[in-house]
Amino acid sequence: MKSALRTLVATLVAGLCAGGAQAADQVNIICSVQAEWCNMIGSVYARTTGTRINITMKGSGESLAQLIAEKDNPKTDIWFGGTGDPHLQAAEQGLTLEYKSPSLAQLYPWAQQQAEQAKYRTVGIYSGPLGFGYNPELLAKKKLPVPKSWADLLKPEYKGDIQVANPASSGTAYTMIATLVQLMGEDKAFEYLKVLHRNVGQYTRTGTGPIKAVARGETAVSISFVHDAPQERMAGFPVETVTPSEGTGAEIGSMSIIKGARNLEAAKKFYEWALTPAAQEMAAAAKQFQLPSNKNAKVDPNVPDFKSIRFINYDYAKYGASNERKRLIARWEKEVNSLPR
């Protein structure tokens, strides 16, 4: 009897301990990459570690707005993915936690630089170039040429046939504005955006919306990150990409630990896991084709060839600053989005 009682007590204690550990070992994540990737990292990490993963999917602009709103009572532990500018803004505003990963030396210089500029309150996890998506079948039907430059998008024949996201909610669209400002100078860039506005059929909420519309024949051209096209092609949709001849910018997708995270130690464990080659290679498995930040991660053939693209010297520190982002978006709202089409 005594032996059976001891066994029963031990079992109950073990169960209570396991239950307590499970309750504590969870991570709340805002995920700003595409749903397939979010779901894959969540399910694989949960299955292999036993950690409970709660994922909310939002664009990077919306994610930053949520973190600002929850500043005094954070409900998020990790912000995974999305363009790096909002991550830098979150760092500047003290919304994210300084954490210098021991894995930094394994990352490409651009990813390390992202961490250094943020005083280690964010880190680069992937990179992808900005360009144009187009539907070759729709272009042929409408007898439109493939746009190969920023200047081409202003041609009147593209009126109503271009989609781009709204920069207030999308990091992709903000990257476009920041790229044009650095490429042309601010005043000329806004004159460009005013003319482009006439040709835009719709400003979408998310950065991936336009290229999905291109793939489905809802619009002929999108301004998008070009790494979002291969997934649509694999699904059987006619979509191709090109990067502008004058030069373009690139996102540094980032990851940040939220200051005041309720599950800090579990968040750090996930953060370290997400920087490993194996975790970063899951992007391609989820049909996401950005360049991984870990130098040891295998690069899928569908990842854009960075050596063939003309990049501007994108100033991530300047255009990742909160005041600069707010100012440029406010100017876009006032001078561009208010215009009739």
Secondary structure by P-SEA (a helix, b strand, c coil): caaaaaaaaaaaaaaaaaaaaaaacbbbbbccccaaaaaaaaaaaaaaccbbbbbbbbcaaaaaaaaaaacccccccccccccaaaaaaaaaaccbbbbbccccccccaaaaaaaaaacccccccbbbbbbbbbcaaaaaaaccccccccccccccccccccccccccccaaaaaaaaaaaaaccaaaaaaaaaaaaaaccccccccaaaaaaaaacccccccccccccaaaaaaccbbbbbccccccccccccccccccccaaaaaaaaaaaaaccccccccccccccccccccccccccccccccccccccccccccccaaaaaaaaaaaaaccccccc
